[in-house]
Amino acid sequence: MAGDINWLETTVDPQWGAVAALQVGERAERARLRARAAQRAAADSLDKSADSHDRTAKSYEELAKRSELRDEYLKHAARHREFAQEDRQMAQQMRQMAESDSMGNSATPSGRP
């Protein structure tokens, strides 16, 4: 992209090139803000999903207390608890990504760019 800016500087008014570069930077910043908002919204959705899985697990546990299929219901409950845990972990990662991006760090949750 550096070659593009040099081309702009040599073929058009340098002031226009500076304005164009500023506009590109502003568009990039707006895109980053939208991405952070989307990451936060995804994290909120994952939290809601986790809550739903917890409620489902609780229902299976209640059924297990009064059913002959106790073991089967408890297996279902355990699986939904796992789903809830996974959703909460993903939500946390999404929030960390949004936060690291807001601090100017484009690292992924693994720490790599």
C-alpha positions in Angstrom: 0.0 0.0 0.0 3.0 2.3 0.5 3.5 2.2 -3.2 -0.1 3.5 -3.6 0.6 6.6 -1.4 3.8 7.4 -3.3 1.9 7.2 -6.5 -0.7 9.6 -5.1 2.0 12.0 -4.0 3.7 12.1 -7.4 0.6 12.2 -9.6 -1.9 14.5 -7.8 -1.8 17.5 -5.5 -0.1 16.4 -2.2 -2.8 18.0 -0.2 -5.5 15.9 -1.9 -3.4 12.8 -1.2 -3.2 13.8 2.5 -7.0 14.2 2.6 -7.5 10.8 0.9 -5.2 9.2 3.4 -7.1 10.8 6.3 -10.4 9.5 4.9 -9.0 6.0 4.5 -7.9 6.1 8.1 -11.3 7.3 9.3 -13.0 4.6 7.4 -10.7 2.0 8.9 -11.4 3.3 12.4 -15.1 3.1 11.8 -14.7 -0.5 10.6 -12.7 -1.3 13.8 -15.5 0.3 15.9 -18.1 -1.8 14.2 -16.0 -4.9 14.6 -15.6 -4.3 18.3 -19.4 -3.7 18.7 -20.0 -7.0 16.8 -17.6 -8.8 19.1 -19.4 -7.5 22.2 -22.8 -8.4 20.7 -21.6 -11.9 19.9 -20.3 -12.2 23.5 -23.7 -11.1 24.9 -25.4 -13.7 22.6 -23.1 -16.4 23.8 -23.8 -15.5 27.4 -27.5 -15.8 26.7 -26.9 -19.2 25.1 -24.9 -20.3 28.1 -27.8 -19.3 30.4 -30.2 -21.3 28.2 -28.0 -24.4 28.4 -27.9 -24.0 32.2 -31.7 -23.8 32.4 -31.9 -26.9 30.1 -29.4 -28.8 32.3 -31.4 -27.9 35.4 -34.6 -29.2 33.8 -32.9 -32.5 33.0 -31.6 -32.7 36.5 -35.1 -32.1 37.9 -36.5 -34.8 35.6 -33.7 -37.2 36.7 -34.9 -36.9 40.3 -38.3 -38.4 39.5 -37.7 -40.7 36.5 -36.6 -44.2 35.8 -34.3 -42.7 33.1 -32.3 -40.9 35.7 -28.8 -41.8 34.2 -29.9 -40.7 30.7 -31.3 -37.4 31.9 -28.1 -36.7 33.9 -26.0 -37.4 30.8 -28.1 -34.8 29.0 -27.7 -32.3 31.8 -24.0 -32.8 31.9 -23.7 -32.2 28.2 -25.7 -29.0 28.5 -23.5 -27.8 31.3 -20.5 -28.4 29.0 -22.2 -26.4 26.3 -22.8 -23.6 28.8 -19.1 -23.6 29.8 -17.9 -23.5 26.2 -20.2 -20.6 25.4 -19.0 -18.6 28.4 -15.4 -19.3 27.4 -16.1 -18.1 23.8 -17.9 -15.0 25.2 -14.8 -14.2 27.3 -12.5 -14.6 24.3 -14.7 -12.3 22.2 -14.6 -9.6 24.9 -10.9 -10.0 25.3 -10.5 -9.6 21.5 -12.7 -6.5 21.5 -10.8 -5.0 24.5 -7.3 -5.8 23.0 -8.4 -4.2 19.7 -9.7 -1.1 21.5 -6.2 -0.7 23.1 -4.6 -0.8 19.6 -3.5 -4.4 19.9 -4.5 -6.6 17.1 -3.4 -9.8 18.8 -5.6 -12.8 18.8 -6.6 -14.6 22.0 -3.6 -16.9 21.4 -1.4 -13.8 21.6 -0.3 -14.0 17.9 -1.1 -11.1 15.5 
